[in-house]
Amino acid sequence: MKKAIIALFCMLCFACSGPDLTSQLQEARWIDLTHDFDSTTVYWPTDVNFRHDTVFCGLTDKGYYYSSFKYAAEEHGGTHFDAPIHFHQGGNSIEKVPVTQLHGPAVVIDISEKCSTNRDYLITADDVNNWEHQHGSIPQGAIILLYTGYEKYWNDHLRYTGTLKKGPEGVAELHFPGLSTEASTWITTNRKVNAIGLDTPSIDFGQSKDFQTHRILTAAGLTMYENLCNLSQLPAAGAYIVALPMKIKGGSGSPLRIVAILAP
């Protein structure tokens, strides 16, 4: 596992020996971990859904084709990025998050079997420790990705979120797995990671009332990714993550394009 991570670090390091960076990246496998954005994209029940409207699409009066569209979106919906300021006063807003925090070696923790029998499963410190027992200590600067298996329900909002209702009634019926406060505290106390992401609508489980996990992670300066996809295609270790949010000045979150890079 460590050799694979070192190889991927070298892939992104100009100082490495061997083939140049361009050749290595061209030969690598790239996996998109981002859902499309459209009118069906999952948003929090109290949020406004994504809109994409036509400004112009077709032939102009001069005879050439032209298209332009406008969109409107809440910061926190679909595959998106949480900046530390989202739940921590004084934390970095998006434009202040250093680029060095937007990439790192992937640590993929598969808890899909446990989540398949418990919609409200809280990922524990033991789940994290079990990964380390098999693959070694989580490396500094890692991106922890929690694979709950819920990505497969993306097109079935009821199974994905637990509700089809909007507004406060919908929030009350949310049921999906998340990261426990115990695990969040253990990670922020014992490991220096860049971010944590998962394939559900929130890092806090659906029935959370106080969003303690968000509060713990953002207080530690971590960023978060929610509503990811294709985590099932990643190995437990050996991938490298690049996660680039829209650079909204003062933003607490934004749509995210996130990819995994795998050695050929």
C-alpha positions in Angstrom: 0.0 0.0 0.0 2.8 2.5 0.9 4.6 1.7 -2.3 1.4 2.5 -4.3 1.0 5.8 -2.5 4.6 6.8 -3.0 4.3 6.0 -6.7 1.2 8.2 -7.0 3.0 11.0 -5.1 5.8 10.8 -7.6 3.3 11.0 -10.4 2.4 14.4 -9.2 5.9 15.6 -8.2 8.1 17.4 -10.7 11.2 16.4 -8.7 10.7 12.7 -9.3 13.0 10.7 -11.5 12.0 8.7 -14.5 9.3 9.7 -17.1 8.1 13.2 -17.0 4.9 14.2 -15.2 2.9 14.7 -18.4 3.6 11.1 -19.6 2.7 9.6 -16.3 -0.6 11.4 -16.0 -1.5 10.6 -19.6 -1.0 6.9 -18.9 -2.9 6.9 -15.6 -6.5 5.9 -15.2 -8.9 8.7 -14.2 -12.2 8.0 -12.5 -14.8 10.7 -12.1 -16.3 10.7 -8.6 -18.9 13.5 -9.5 -22.6 13.2 -10.2 -24.1 15.2 -13.0 -26.0 18.4 -12.0 -29.5 18.7 -13.4 -33.1 19.2 -12.2 -33.1 15.8 -10.5 -29.9 16.4 -8.4 -30.3 15.7 -4.7 -30.5 18.8 -2.5 -31.3 19.2 1.2 -35.1 19.2 1.6 -35.1 22.9 2.6 -32.9 23.9 -0.3 -33.9 25.1 -3.8 -33.1 22.6 -6.5 -30.5 23.2 -9.3 -31.7 25.3 -12.2 -30.2 25.4 -15.7 -32.0 27.8 -18.1 -31.3 28.7 -21.7 -30.1 32.2 -22.6 -29.7 31.3 -26.3 -29.3 28.0 -28.2 -29.4 27.8 -32.0 -28.4 29.7 -35.1 -27.7 33.4 -34.8 -29.0 35.9 -37.3 -25.5 35.8 -38.8 -25.8 32.0 -39.5 -23.4 30.5 -36.9 -24.4 28.2 -34.0 -24.1 29.7 -30.5 -25.3 28.4 -27.0 -25.2 30.0 -23.6 -27.0 29.0 -20.4 -27.4 30.3 -16.9 -27.6 28.2 -13.7 -28.6 28.7 -10.1 -27.7 26.5 -7.2 -27.4 26.3 -3.5 -23.8 25.8 -2.3 -24.5 22.5 -0.6 -26.2 20.1 -3.1 -25.2 17.4 -5.5 -21.5 16.5 -5.4 -20.2 19.4 -3.4 -17.4 20.8 -1.2 -17.7 22.0 2.3 -15.2 24.6 3.4 -14.3 24.9 7.1 -16.4 28.1 7.5 -19.5 26.0 6.8 -19.7 25.1 10.5 -16.8 27.0 12.1 -16.8 30.7 12.6 -13.5 32.1 11.4 -12.7 29.0 9.4 -11.4 29.2 5.8 -13.9 30.1 3.1 -13.3 28.4 -0.2 -10.9 30.8 -1.7 -8.7 30.6 1.4 -8.4 26.8 1.4 -4.8 26.2 0.2 -4.4 24.2 -3.1 -2.3 21.8 -1.1 -5.4 20.7 0.8 -7.3 19.9 -2.4 -5.5 16.7 -3.2 -3.9 13.7 -1.5 -3.7 9.9 -1.4 -7.0 8.2 -1.1 -8.0 6.1 1.9 -11.2 4.2 1.0 -13.0 2.7 3.9 -15.7 0.2 2.8 -18.5 0.0 5.3 -21.2 -0.8 2.7 -22.2 -4.2 4.3 -22.9 -2.6 7.6 -24.8 0.3 6.0 -26.9 -2.1 3.9 -28.7 -3.4 7.1 -28.8 -0.1 9.0 -29.8 3.2 7.2 -28.7 5.1 10.3 -25.3 3.5 10.7 -22.6 5.6 12.3 -19.1 4.9 11.1 -16.9 4.2 14.1 -13.3 4.7 15.1 -13.1 0.8 15.0 -14.0 1.0 11.3 -11.1 3.4 10.7 -8.8 1.3 12.9 -9.7 -1.9 11.0 -8.6 -0.2 7.7 -5.3 0.7 9.3 -4.8 -2.9 10.6 -5.1 -4.1 7.0 -3.3 -1.3 5.1 -1.1 0.6 7.5 -1.4 4.0 9.2 -3.4 6.6 7.3 -0.7 8.8 5.6 -0.4 12.5 6.3 -2.4 14.6 3.9 -4.7 11.8 3.0 -8.3 12.1 1.7 -10.5 9.6 3.6 -13.4 8.4 1.5 -16.2 6.5 3.2 -17.9 4.0 0.9 -21.4 3.3 2.3 -22.8 1.9 -0.9 -25.5 4.6 -1.1 -24.1 5.9 -4.4 -26.2 3.1 -6.1 -29.4 4.7 -4.9 -28.7 8.2 -6.4 -31.5 8.0 -8.9 -34.0 6.8 -6.3 -34.3 9.7 -3.9 -36.4 7.8 -1.4 -33.9 5.1 -0.9 -31.0 7.6 -1.1 -32.2 10.1 1.4 -35.1 8.4 3.2 -37.7 10.9 2.1 -39.4 12.6 -0.9 -40.7 15.5 1.2 -39.5 19.0 1.1 -39.0 21.5 3.9 -38.7 20.7 7.6 -41.0 17.6 7.2 -38.4 16.2 4.7 -35.5 17.0 7.1 -37.3 15.1 9.9 -37.5 11.9 7.7 -33.9 11.8 6.5 -32.2 8.5 7.0 -28.7 7.7 5.7 -25.4 6.7 7.2 -22.7 9.1 8.4 -19.5 9.5 10.3 -19.8 9.3 14.1 -18.5 12.1 16.4 -16.3 9.4 18.1 -14.6 8.6 14.8 -14.4 12.3 13.8 -12.7 13.1 17.1 -10.3 10.2 16.8 -9.3 11.2 13.2 -8.7 14.9 14.0 -6.8 14.0 17.2 -4.6 11.2 15.8 -4.2 11.8 12.1 -3.4 14.8 9.9 -5.7 14.4 6.8 -6.8 16.9 4.3 -10.5 16.0 3.8 -13.2 13.4 4.4 -15.8 12.5 1.8 -18.6 10.0 1.3 -21.4 8.9 -1.0 -24.4 10.2 1.1 -26.0 13.7 1.3 -24.1 14.6 4.5 -21.1 13.7 6.6 -23.5 13.7 9.6 -26.0 10.9 9.5 -29.5 11.7 8.3 -31.1 11.9 11.8 -28.5 14.3 13.2 -30.0 17.3 15.0 -26.8 19.1 16.0 -24.3 18.3 13.1 -21.5 17.6 15.6 -19.4 15.7 13.0 -19.4 18.8 10.7 -18.5 20.9 13.7 -15.6 18.7 14.8 -14.1 18.4 11.4 -14.4 22.1 10.4 -13.0 23.2 13.7 -9.9 21.1 12.8 -9.7 22.9 9.5 -10.8 19.9 7.4 -12.8 20.1 4.2 -15.5 17.6 3.3 -17.0 16.2 0.1 -20.6 14.9 0.0 -22.7 13.0 -2.6 -19.8 11.3 -4.2 -20.1 8.5 -6.8 -18.0 5.6 -8.2 -16.3 4.9 -4.9 -16.9 1.2 -5.6 -14.4 1.5 -8.4 -11.5 2.5 -6.1 -9.1 0.2 -4.3 -8.8 0.5 -0.5 -5.5 2.3 -1.0 -3.4 3.4 -4.0 -5.6 6.0 -5.7 -4.8 9.7 -5.6 -7.6 12.3 -5.3 -7.8 15.8 -6.8 -10.9 17.8 -5.6 -11.5 21.2 -7.2 -14.4 23.3 -6.0 -15.7 26.5 -7.7 -13.6 29.3 -6.1 -16.4 31.3 -4.6 -15.0 34.2 -2.5 -16.5 33.9 0.9 -18.2 30.7 0.0 -19.0 28.0 2.6 -19.4 25.4 -0.2 -19.7 24.9 -3.9 -20.3 22.3 -6.6 -17.3 20.0 -6.8 -15.5 18.2 -9.6 -13.5 15.4 -8.0 -11.4 12.7 -9.7 -9.4 9.7 -8.6 -6.1 8.9 -10.4 -4.9 5.3 -10.5 -1.6 4.1 -11.8 -2.0 2.2 -15.2 
